Structure formats: structure tokens, C-alpha cells
Amino acid sequence: MIKYIITSLFLLFIKIIVFAGTTTSISIAALQTAINTAKSGDTLLLANGTYNNSTLTIAVNNITVMSVTSGAVFLNGTNAITISGNNNRFEGFQFTSGTITGNAITISGNNNTLTQINFNGYNAGHMIYITGQYNILSYSNFQNKPATNLVNHGGTGDMVQIIPNATNIGYNTIRYCSFQHMPGFGGDYGNECIRIGDGVYSTYVSRTVVEYCYFEDTGNGDSESISVKSRENCLRYNTSNNNPNAMFSFRNGDNNIAYGNFFIKSGGIRCKESNNIYCYNNYFGQSGINQNTSLPGTKKAPVYLEYFGAGYGSNFNFINNSFYRGTAIQIDTAIKNCTWANNIFYSDSATIFSGTTAGQTFAGNMYQGTLGITISSGMNKTNPLLMLNAAGYYSISAGSPAIDACVSNYPAILGIPGINDDSTIALDIAGRNRPASILLKDVGADEYTTAVATNHPLSLCETGPTYLCGSVPLTFVSIKAAKTGTNAVEILWETTNETGIKEYIVQQSFDGLTFNNIGKVTAGTNKNSTESFYDYSCFVKEAINYYRIKSIGLQGEIMYSKTVLLNCNTNADGIRIYPNPVKNNTIKIYGKNLLQATVIDLDGRVIADQKINNTNQFDCKINKLKTGIYLLKVTVENGKVYTQKIIVD
């Protein structure tokens, strides 16, 4: 146990911090009103329950709108949520029933965060539609979008749509999101999980980052799980697992990169109406197998270099990738100026390539199996000595000829400004350091090293909302508030399953609706156990006070304890001071046998000193006091002195 008790007198000597407030609404209309009048830093909660046909507009800046309990608010029916303000957070909502032709959530503002959102079975033209800059979509899930959407909405049914701007680069980020189980008819019909741009925006620079996302069984919805249709975007550290009928597609737009991705029993990477694509440090494990060949659309190979027409299909580069037991890599005729360097290809059944070598350059590659096409140089046939590693994929082992065997004759990898990418291949696919010298790097996606891996094939429950995967959330066992001595308030709360919690915020309210932060405690480190904390409250302002605890997770998840009530101003001798903050230059003092009231400023100077004729109620006049904080000392008949901090507005 850790005990934090700070008395009101001690608070006189520390810096006073004004915290933002928290308000709970029980209807969409009330929430909209609260949004319209919110101040910077406010947190607006929507009570748990189901709300139908909701329209919300967040045009203010720097507020949080969230469910009381993450995942316990369902916004169903015909929703239209617009975030046009900046620096806002929208969190903890589910969309599980409803059909609309437009966007469920539109973000035109900047620096906003959407997190802990779940779309399951919801039908919309776009689930999330982003036109602003520096927005983040994280820990959200998208699945089971009805297949009828393809017919009803003419192929405009992608889950997340990023719209680039001709002059303002977007720098939007999608991270730790899950996309799974999409029904449909396959093919390229506009039902992608993520679309970055569109044909009309293909020359615009977007600089969107998609990282640490998980894709499974999305190919029935569309053959492109990610469709890149703009310039200078980055797809990194994602996992496509058991997703054989969908690929990451550089569909229309130049100068894009993909690295650190895992394609396991899934389609891989497709390059079509584009140029200058750089794919490195990716792992293709059994990529292209188990396809549903009855679905329309393109070939779901580990890599498909597809020729579209003049002006496209140039400078596709695949460097330091590992290909293990997949179907054949497809290269169309007329693809040109492409480089394959320092890759590992292993196949004990299917041929490694299909198509042509025209326009292809090979350097420093290693393979075991049957090439399928004639490659005159740059392809060394040798056993790379792959083994199944602890992360569940195949990498090189001790003694592999791939160790320290890279060559340097390949084009410089594109670096995208502001993305913090890895254009020098300083890391391997597992996030471990590679040697600075290209000639000392290992061939393939992995470096043979004992260093600790920081990247691995993701599982479903490492992405998406935390409330979906059955993990045991933090539980507030109890919360209590009680006075200790004359001036202090103790707030005691007990929790279990504290794993993943960053800190606790103590909140106080005078009406049970609008809460203010009054203290903060760093969470403990005990996992799956019970731990108790004590914290303090600042001086009391009214007789009746409400308290609750707000927990903040490592990824920003928020939960609340129940609310408890305490009558703070009444002490053992019945002394009560009201109102506080002071109104109308008068503060009322209630008690027995009152003798004297003295007002002192924080420097210890007596501002007012009034004698009381042994009464039980007295109106203390404090005219002409400047706005600020003062001490009020009340003396009673037995000589006891009670001290209370007061605020003059």
C-alpha cells in the first residue's frame, strides 16, 4: 500500500494548478450542448447505453469525448459525426447496427485522435473519412461490413478513407487497428480496408503512415486490403495473416514504401499504376497459398508487378526481403527498371518466379528451389539455412551463407520527409540493429543476432480495442472518501488487474455531474493483483463533495470508478463555512459558540479580524479583497481554532 495524504495547510505552499472539468451526459442532445460550451482540456462523457441516429459536431478544440466505460456506448442507426476542431479525442464507441450512404465519422480538423472504436456489422459509405492533417486512428476494429454495400453504394465502401490535399500534406497515421472477416464478392470493387487517396488524388503527397495493423480474412470484401492512391506513403510493421485473397496494393501513385511487414498465408504486395516503389525487410511466409480462385480480381501472389500502361510500371525495388514457400512471384511484360537485391527465396514445391526477366536487375540474392525464369546473374543458388524462430516465422540460423553477404549495387532507397523511416536499412524486420556497412548486413529480412526483437508477427489481440479481446480489464473494487483530522480528506480506492495502467486522476465535483481533476497518482506495477492507494483532496469548496477516480492506460484508455459522496465542511464541532468560493463579499459561518473570525492572506498578513458574540451563525464581511486564496480562522468558546482555505473570485 502507498499512502498519499496532503493537508489543506500544506497545499498553501505548493503551486495551485487549475484542472479541466469532466461532464457526463445521458443523451446525444445533452452531449452536443456540452461540446458546444466546452473549454480546452474538458472531458465529456456519454453514459453507457445505446443511442440511435446520432448527429454530433465537434467544432471546438482540445477536448475529449468518450464513453463512461470504453466499449459500453453503442451508436447505432444513421450516424453523422463530424470533427472539424483540432486536438480532440474521440474514444470508446461501438457501431454495430445501421445503414447510411455517407460517412459515419468525418474528420476535417487537425491533430485529432480516434481510438478504441469498433465497427462490426455497420454499413456506411465510409466508416471513417479523414481530410485533415496529423490525425491518428488507433486501436480500432473494422469487420463484417455487409456485402450489400457494394451494390448499394457503387463501390465506395472502404472502411477508412484518407483524402490528400493538393497543398497541405496530411501526415495522418493509422496504427494498431484490426481489419477482419469482410464478406463480399472479392475483386477490386472499392471495399478496401484502407484507401489512401483516390485516382483524382494520385499525384498529391499524403505521407500517411499505416503501422502495426492486423488484417485477416478481408479478401472477400476486396482484393486490396490497403489501396495506396497517392504519393509518399509508408506501410510498415503490419501483419497480414490468413488473408490469401487480399494484398497491399500500390495502386495509383508514385514514391511509396513498405517495410517490416509480415505476409503469412496471405497475399503480398501489388504494384500497378505507380512508379518508384521500395519494399524492403518484409517477410512473405507461404504467401499466395489457399486462394479462393472463384473470386474475381487480380492474382494474389507474394508480389505482383502488374503492367497498366505507358507511364507506369517503372522502378519497383525489392531489397532484403525473405520469401518462404509461397506461390510464384508474378512479373508482367513491359515492367521496367526494377531491382531485386539481397533477398532470400526458398521454395520446395512451386516455382519462385513467373513471367519475364525483361527490365529486371538481380543482385546479391540467394535461393533454394526452382526459379521458373532464367536469371543470368545476381541469384546464388544455396541453402540459406532457415529455421523456425521463437516469433513463429522462418529466419536464418547460425552458419547461414546469408550472414554478412549483402551487396551494395542497388538504388538508394527513398526516404520520406517527416516519416522517420528506415531508408538505410539500419534495422531488420524484427527491429534489431544491422551493421552500418551494407557489405556486413545479412541477406534477407532478418539479421542473425542475439539482440532483443522489438517487432514480430502481430496477433489480433495486440491490435484493435482492448475491450474486444477478452483480456481482464482494470476493476475498481472500492472507493472511499473520509476526513482525517481538521483539514485533510483521504480518498482510498482499491483495484485489481492493474496491468497496463499508467496513472490515476482524482476527481472532485460539487453537483455529481461536472468533475475537476485535483490530484494524480502513478499506478503501481503489480499485475493481476489487488493494490490500494490513498490520495488527497484539495480544500473543500462546498459542504457536499463528490469524488471518483479516473484511470488512464498506457495507450490512453480511460475508465472511471463509481462516485462517492462526502460532507466535507462539517467538523467534529459542527463548524461549516459556506459558500466557498465566496459570493457577494460575505461568507457564512455556522457552528456553536462562535467567538472570532480572522482572514489572513498567504503571506500571513491579517486582512480582517471580526469578533463574534458567542452565536451559532455569523456573516463574515470580506469587502474589497482581491481575487485570490486566503485563510479563514474561526475561534470557538473552548479556545479551539479551525482553519479553512477560502477563494475570493
Protein Blocks (a to p, Z undefined) as FASTA:
>chain_A
ZZddddfklmmmpccdddddddddfbfklmmmmmmmpcehiacdddedddehiadddfbg
hiadddfbghiaccehjdddddfbghiacehiacfbdcdfbdfbdcfbghiacehiaceh
iacfblbdcfbehiacehiacehiafklmmmnnopacfbdcdddfklcfkiacehiaceh
iadeejjehpafbdgdjfklmmpcfkpacehiacehklmmpmcfbacdbehiadehiace
hilkbccddfbcghiadehiacehiafbddfbdghiadehiacehihiaiafkbgcdddd
fbdcddfbghiaiaiacehiacehiacddddehiahiacehiacddfkbafbgcjfehia
cehiacedjehiacfehpacddehiaddfkopacddehiakgopacfbdcdddddehklp
afkopacfkopacdfblklpcedjbdcdfbdcfbdcddfklgcjfklnopacdddfbdcd
ddehjlbccdddddehkghiabdcddddfkomaccdfbdcdddfbehiacdddddddddf
bfbdcdddddddfkopacddddddddfkbcfkopacdddddehhiacdddehifbdcddd
fkopafbdcddehiabdcddfehiacdddddddddfkopacddddddZZ
